[in-house]
Amino acid sequence: MLWTLATRILVLEAIMLPALGFICKRDYTICETSLIVDYRLTMTHPLKWKVYPYQGKLYQYNVTDPEDATPIPTGEVITADGWEEERLVIVANGTLPGPPIIVYEGQRLVVHVINKLHSDTVTLHWHGLPQHGTPGWMELPSLHNVPFCQVKASYDFIARPRGTYWYHSHVGTQRTKGLYGALVVRDRNDNMAEHNIVVQGWNHHWSADMDQTMFKNDGIYESRVKWKNSYSLDGEFYSTLLLTSAIINGRGRYYINWVTQEHNNAPLSIFKVRQGQKYRFLVINADNLYPFRISVDNHNISLVATDGYDIRPILAESFVIQAWERYDFVLTADQAIKNYRIRARTLEIEADRIHRADAILRYEKAEDDEPVSFPRPCSVDSKCLVVNWPFPYFPEDAFIDCLQVDNIEAFEINDPVPLASDGRFREYFLNFAFPGIDGYGPSSVNGRRFELPPVSALTQPREIESGCDRTECGEEKVCECTHTLSLDYGDVVQLVIMSMGKGAGGFHPIHLHGYSFYVLKVVFGNYDSTTGHYIGPNTDDINCNGNGNHTTSLCNAAMWRNQSWGGDNIPGLNLLNPPRKDTILVPAGGYAVIRI
């Protein structure tokens, strides 16, 4: 391919360390790079050495006295949680996560993806980017495009708007096996130093394929004992899936004993700062299920963006990031010169199931040692603020205030919400639940389990014959079909996203491909304000219809209980400065109102 002399390009073909990645020059028009997708083994050096962890360093397998040996550079090995038995991963350019791709708003980005997998196809999704003019690059198999088996395919699109995004595979469980990385679209006028944080739950025994199969076959067993369910801080059932650990930028530790906090001393990711300077941290949750509470010892953090859109700064002790979300925060390095712990914790309550990922915030000139730091204490006289908490309350004795996502304010004042009168207004109630015979059946929306169409829905929508207009689907039925909402250009669309009825699956994230939406309102179920525990669904606003009430009906044909509600006439809507997002939590027994 020939480019004109007036066009400056940068091509990066080499395998690189995650800390480096691909950074396009600010004045380039076209940015070109490559991602080589291949298999790798954890805890194995590329020269085929086995390694083991000791005191935060790595050593070759045959070193008997690590105190008197030279460690192997950590950046040359995919460690994950440091478990010494190898696990097969699928990665880009030999790193976990894949290299960050950093460009400036408005640049043309060309990414060549080279598939070296023996038996797998590959497709990449550019998570959060609207892809105006290039919708085929959203890359959802059978919806927009098809995965490729050939050696090479190229993505070519304009990087906009500015913000924190990420790329990941959309084939099977390749993402949970490591095929993901940060995509950052920078503001040309912003010169603040940045760090990327990507957090993920980890299982060093097997991949999500095994988890899913075990879940369908009566769960996970260890030593003839069935793995127990975990419960979240609201007292509700959360997960039966097995996590052995969690990782930040591909590194973490396996905790052998949760009570004593004994771990395997695997190396952690390190983020370097200089005293007196400010840094923007771009945080991505690449997990498929688990939310994480993020904090930095001895430092308050100022949240400034979510899902690529700026918000009015919020000074907080910590924040919760749901699966697939992104949050940016600014940290001022105003503490003593030493090491501090960056913490990511799941929201489970069992002492042996609270999964944690740690990283190190290292001040320039600090010693190369482990942090001896602690989270900020929360007290009746000095309460902590946690942003994006998925429940309305913490337990009263935790001394923590919660700020939910619908109380976040957009920073932009020239980004008006589309009003119901601005176009043809459409409103849809979508209930995300698991309505099987036992109440834990197939995942579905309004009782419709999604069936992938046999052709591309983007280019061949009229050839899809698996729609939901069939007798098997209905108000109190569960069916499998290609569920679609037909919209016209210029429509103002309001979605009321719920988790109610028989088979309601608790709180969970929802991501909308190709759009950002305005978060107008979030209503939680009923909770005990003292314990923080879930009591039951909110029954005031929504009529589930069907047979029974909010717990016995499938809630497939919901509507407002007050029939005068509709359009902009719904109490509590924020039509002035709501945040824009592409991923949102649907609260247990509650609902969220979003608009595009």
N, C-alpha and C positions, 0 to 999 in steps of 0.2 A: 504494500500500500504506500502511496506517495503523498507526502504532505508538502504544502507550499513552504518556501523559505521563511515566510512571515510567521509561520506557526511554530512555536517552540513546544517540544514534547520531551517527556522524560519516561524512559522505559526501564523497568526494574524487573529483571528475570531471576536474580539470584535468590537463594534461600537466605532468610534473614532472621534475626532475633526478634521476639515479640516487641521488645522495647523500642526497636527501630521502625520496622514497618515501612510503609510507603508514604512519603510526604511530598506532595507536589509543590513546586515553586509558586509563589503568590502571583507572579506575572505570566505564568503559562496559560495558554488558551486550552490546550488539550493535554490531559494527563493519562498516561498509558502504563499499565502494570500487568503482572501475571500472577495467578494463583495456581500452584501445582498441587493437585489433590492426590494423596497417596496414603498408604498404611504406615503406621509407626507403632513401636512398642514403648510403653512406659518403662521408666527406670532402666533404660538401655541407651548407652552412648552410640552415636552414629557409626563409630568404629567397631561396633559390635561388642563393646564391653558391657557387662552387667555392673550395676552400681548399687550402693546402699547408702542410707543417710546416717549421719552422725553429727550431733551438735550443730544442726542447721547447715551442714555442708554435705557434699557427695564424695564418695571414694570408690575406686575400682574394687570389684568383687574380691580380688586376691590380696588386698591390703589388710594385714592383721593388726597393725598398730596405727590407727588414724591420727593419734596424737603426734606421730613422727612422720607423717606423710603429707604430700601436697594434694589438696582437694582438686577434684575435677570441676571446671567452670560450670556453675549451675545452669547457665543459659544454653548449654549444649545438650541438655537432657530434658525430655518431657517427664516430669516427676509426678504430676497429679498430686495424690496425697502421700506419696512416698512409700506406698505398699510395695514390697520388694518383688512379689510375683507379678510378672508382666501382664498388662492388659492391652489388647489390640485397640488402637484408636484410628480414626480417620481425620486427617488434618490437612490444612493448606500450608504449603511451604515449610513443612516439617515442624511446625510449632503449635502448641496448645495454650491459648486460642490462636487462631490464624493471625497473620500480621495485620495491624490496624492500617486502614486506608484513609489518608487524611488529605482532603482537597479544600479548595475555596469555593464559596457560593458562585454559581454560574459557570464554573469550568465544565468542560466536556470530559467525562470519565470513560475510558475504555479499559475493560478488564478482560484479559484472556484467561479462561479457565481450562486447565489441562488435566484431563482425567486419566490417572494412572492406576485406577482401581481394577482389580482382576475381573470382578463379576458384578459390579454395581454401576448403575447410572448415576448421574450427578445433575443437580439443578440448584441454583442459588437464588434466594429471595433477599431483596434489599429492604430490610425491615424498617418501615416508617416513611420511606420516600414515596411521595405521591405518584411519581413516574408520569407526569403530564406529557403527553405526546408519545410515550413509550410504554403503554400498559402491558405489553407482552413481557417486559422485563420484570414484572412482579413475580413471575415464575412459580405459579402454583400448578403442579402437575394435573393435567386434565381440565384445568379451569382457564389458564391463560396460555400455557405453552406446554411442551413435553420435555422430560429429562433427556439428556444426551448421553449416548454410549460412546460416541466417537472421541478421538483423542483430544480435540480442542473445540471450544466454542467461545464466542466473544460477546460481552455485554457492552452496550454503548449508549450512554444517556447523559443528560445535563444534571449536574449535582445541585439541586435546590429543593427546598429552602435550606438555610443554614441550620445546624443543629446536630444532635447526637443520634446516630442511627447504628444499625449493625447489619451484617450479612450472615446468612446461615443457609445450610442445605434444607431443602424441602422434600427430600427423598427418605422415606422410612424414618429410621432413628439416627441418621447420620449426624444430626445436630448434637444429640446427646453423646455421641461418640467423639465429638471434638471439632466438627466442621462448622466453625463460626468465627467471627471476629468483628472488631469495631469498625464502623464507617463514620467518619467525622467530616462534616461540611462546615468549614470555618467562616466566620465573618472576617472580611478582608481588613477591617479597621480594628479588630480586637487582637491585642498583642500579649494578653495574659498567658503565662506558662500553664500547660495542661498536663494532666495525667489521666490515662484511661484505666478504669476498673471494670472487669468483667467477672461476675460471680456466678457460680453454678454448683448445684448439688452433684455428688459423685458417688459411684458404686464401683469399687475396685475389683469386684468379683465378676460382674457381667453387665451387659448393656440393657437399655430399656426394652429391647425385644424380649429378653428373658423375663423382665419384670411383668410385662403385659401378658405374656403367656402364663406365668405363674398366677397372676391375679385372676385369670379366667379359669384356672384349675385349682380353686380352693386356697389360693394364697401361697405364702412363702414359708418353708419349714427349715429349721436349723437344728441338727442333732435330734430329729424326730419331734421337735417342739415347734408348733405353729407360731410364726412371727406375729406379735400382737399389733393391733391398730394403735396409731398414735392419735393424740388429741391436741387441739390448739388451745390457746389461752382463753377462748370463750367457752371451753368445756365441751366442745362438739368434736365428733369423729373427724379426723383429718386424712390420714393416709395409711395404707397397708404396704406401700412400696418401701424397699430397703435402700436407704442411703448409708454408706459407711463413713462419709465425710462430706466436706464442701471445700471448694477451691476458689481462690482469687487469682485471676490471670494465670490459670493453669497450675497453681501451687497451693498446697494446704498440708494438713497433717492428719494422720489417723490417730484418734484418741482410743487408746487401749482400755482405759478405765475412765468413765465420765465423772465418777465421784471424786477420784483423786487427781483428775486432769492429767494422768500419765499419757504421753503420746510418743510417737516414733522419731521426733526431732528432725523431721524432713525440712528442707529449706522453704522459706516463704518469699513471696514477692516483696520487693522493696521499692518504695517511692521516696525519692530524694527531694528535699526542700532546703531553702536557705532562709535563715532567720530574718524576719522583717518583711519577707515578700508574700504576695498573695498567689494562690494557685487555684485553677479551676479543675475540679475532678469530675470526669464524665463517667457515670456509673450505669452499667447495663446488667440486667438480670437475664442470663441465657438459659436459666433452668426451665424445665417443662412443667413444673408443678409448684415448687416451694418459693414462698416469699421470704425475703431476708430483711432483718432490721440492721441498718448500717450506722456505725458511729466511729468516732476517732477519739481515743483517750485524751483527756486534758484539753480538748479543743471543741468549741462550738462550731457548727457549720452553717453556712448561709445558702439555703436552697434558692437557685436562680432560674432553673428551667426544668421542664418535664416533657418527655417525648418530642424534643426538638423545639419547643416553644418557650419563650421567656415568661417568667412569672415575677410578680413583685417579691423581692427577697424576703425569706422567712428564716429567722435565726432559730435554730433548733439543736437539741441534744442529739437527735437521731431521726431517721426516717425509714419507712418500710418501702421496699421496692418489690412489686409483684413480678411474677414471671413475665418476661418480654418487655417490661417497662424500662424507661431510661430517666434518670434524674441527674442534673448537674448541680454541684455545690461549690462554693468558694470557701477555701480555708486560708486563714491568715496564720502564717508561721510565727506566732508571737510568744512561744514558750521557750523554756530553757533548751540549750543545745544537747539533745540526747535522742533516744529512740522511743517511739510511741506506737501503740498497737492500734491498727485499723481492724474493726470487728464487723463480722457479718454473722447473724444468728437466725436460725429458723424460729418459728413461732410456736413450737410444740412445748408442752408442759412437763413431760416425763424427763427426769434427770438423765436417763440413758438414751433419750431420743432428741435432745437439743443439739442439732448439728451446727457446727461453727466453722467459719473460715477466718483466718487471721492473715494480716499482712503487716509490714513494718513501715511506718513513717519515720524516715531517717533524716535528721537535720545534718546539714553540711558540717564536717569536723566532729561529728559524733562517733563514738566507738563502734566497732563492728561487733555488736553483741545483742543479746535478746532484750526486748523492751521490758522494763519493770514499771508498768503503768497500769492504771485502773480506770474503768468508766466513771463518769461523773456521778456522784451520789445524788439521788433524788430524795427530797425531804419535804415535810409539810411547809417549811419556810422557804424552800427553794425547789419548786417543782420543775420537772423536766418536760419539754415539749417534744412529742413524737408526731411527725407529719406522715400522712397517708396511712394511718392505722386502720386496719380493715374492720374494726368494731367500734362502737360508739364510746366504749369505756375501757380503761385498765381497771384491775382490782383497786379498790379505794386505797389500800395500804401501800400501793406502789408509788403514790405521789407523782403521777404522770398525767399530764393533759394531752388530749388527742386533737389533732387537726386533720379533718377528712378532706378528700380531694376537692369536693364541691365548695369548700371554704378557701381554696387557693384562688388568687386573683391574677388574671392575665396582666402582663406588663404593658402590652400594646394597648393604646387607646384608639387606634384607627383600624381596629379589626372587629367591626360590628357583627353581632349575631344575626343571622338571617331570620327575619320575622315571619310569622305565619302568613302575613299579607304580601310578602315579597314574591311569592310564586304559588303554584298549585301546592297546597299543603297536604302532606300524607303522614299518617301516624300509624305505627305498627307496635304491637305488644309482642315481645319475644321472650318466651320462658325457657331458660336453659336448665335442664334437669335430667334425671336418670330414671325415667318412669318404667321400671320393669314390674314383673309380677310381685317380686319381693320388695319393691321400692328402690332397688339398686340395679336397674336395668341399663339398657344401652343409652349412651349420651344422645340427647336430642334437643331440638328447638321446637317448641309447641307440639311435642310428641312425634316429630319427624326426624328420624335418624338419617344423616346425610349420606347419599349414595353418589359416588363420583360418576360424572357422565362419561360415556365412551368416547366423546370427542371434545375438542377445546370449546369451552363455554364462551370464551371471548370472541372467537372467530366463527363458530358454527352453532350459535344458540338455537337456531330453528331446527337443528337436527337432533336435539335432545328429546327423547321420548320417555324419560324416566321421571317426569314431573310429579307433583304431589296432588293433582286433581284426580284422585282415585278413591274408591270406596273404603280401602283399608285405612285411610287417613280420616281423622275427625276429632270432634270435641273431646271425646274420652277414649281415643284410640292411639296406638303407637304403630307407626309404619316406617318404611325405609324408602326414600325417594330423593330426587334432586330438588331440594327446597330452594326456591328463588323468590326474590322480590323484584317486580318489574317497575322501573322508575323511568321518568322522562327527564331530559336535560332541562335544568332550571327548576325542578321540583325542590321544595323545602321539605326535608324528610326528618321526622322525629321518631326516634326509637326508644321505647320503654323496655329496658332490659331487666329481666326479673330472675329470681331464684326462689320459686314458690311451688306449692302443690306437692302431690305425691311424687317422691323421688327427688325432691329438691336437694341439690348436692352441696349445700354450704356455700361459702364465699369462693369465688374463682374469677380469674381474669378473662376478659374478652378483648380481642384485637380485631380492628377493622382494617383490612388491606386497602391501600390506595387512597385513603382519606384520613384526614384529621377531623375530629368532631368537637363541638362545644359541649362541655359538661355543665348542664343546666341545673341538675338537682340530683341528690343521692339521699335515699331514705332507707334506714336500717330496720331490721326486724326489732322485736322487743327484747331488751336486755336488762339484767339486774345491774343497777348502777353501783352497787356495793362490791359484788364479786366480779362483775364484768361478764358473767355467763349469759349465753343465749337462752331465751325463754320460749320464743315462738315467732311465727311470721307476723309482719305488720298487716292488720286486716282492715285498716281505716280507709285506705285510698283505692285499692284495687279489688274488683270483683272477678274471681277466678271463673265463675260460671261452671258449667258441667255438673257432675254429680258430687255433692258434698261441699266441703269448705276448703280453706287454704292449705290443709294438710291431706285431705282425702281426694280432692279433685286433681286431675292432671294439669289443670290450669292452662289448657291449650288454646282457649278462646277468651283471654282476659280483656277487661275494659275498665275504664274509670268507674268507680262506684258512684260518684257524683257525675251525672250525665251533663251537667253544665260545664265541667272541665273540658278543656280541649284547646289546641293551638297555644297561644300565649296566655290563655286564661287558666293557668294552673298555679295554685298558691306555691310560693317558694322558689319559682324559677328565677335564676340569675340571668337576666337578659342584658346586663350592663357590662360586666367584665369577667365572664366565666373563663376558666382555663381551656386551652385546646390540647387534646391528646389523641392518640390512636389506640391506646390500651387502657382499659378501665376495670376496676374491680366491681363485680356484681355482688352486693352484700347478701349474706344468708337471710332468707325470709324478707328481703327488701327489694328495692329496685333502683335503677339509675335512669335518668332522662338525658339523652344526648341528641344532638341535632347537627345535620349537615345541610 
